[in-house]
């Protein structure tokens, strides 16, 4: 799978809405909430609008979600699971050859590239997934896991562990490395979506992503040459 294929896979995963069928109202409301998040971010997730789109009364919705916050809470987890799908596809596409060191590094870098790809291709879902949560309670939640069974945070941790096992991440750099790596890529995403970088040409983040994840890689103490010679 190539990076472009990974992007297509992620786009397919986050497109479309299930039609409401009797007995499946909860899922239909979640799908409507996800569409609202995609269109306008977390502030757009309103229970009354979700019920209108599904075609049921507000009272029917309250049987499944006590209030707007309850719906948003589950939409956040769903958005994180879709981010995990995009990241997992990038990891699969990363390759890295048979040498365990370069392979581990390539797969680690793919996490950041996938995260930024999701942010730029689905800004509403990205904001919902990562701007609403107030803590790390979803970091290992099955509800926030993608098809691979891992959440975005778990995938990052897995790739850091691979680097450690491959001998390309010094043991003293492993504690807390998830927070440092995540902060770097999230910072670029937010600067490009909502900060002073938002007016830069389209494709800027995609061009910068490999350089950013390389800097994070090297900043964690890795000094080996990867499969591309960079």
Secondary structure, DSSP 8 states (H G I E B T S, - for coil): --HHHHHHHHHHHT-------TT-HHHHHHHHHHHHHHHH-GGG--HHHHHHHHT--HHHHTTT-SSHHHHHHHHHHHHHHHHHHHHHHHHHHH---S-HHHHHHHHHHHHHHHHHHHHHH-HHHHHHHHHS-SSSTTTT-GGG--TTS--HHHHHHHHHHHHHHHT-S-HHHHTTHHHHHHHHHHHHHHHHHHSTTTTS-TTHHHHHHHHHHHHHHHHTT--S--TT--
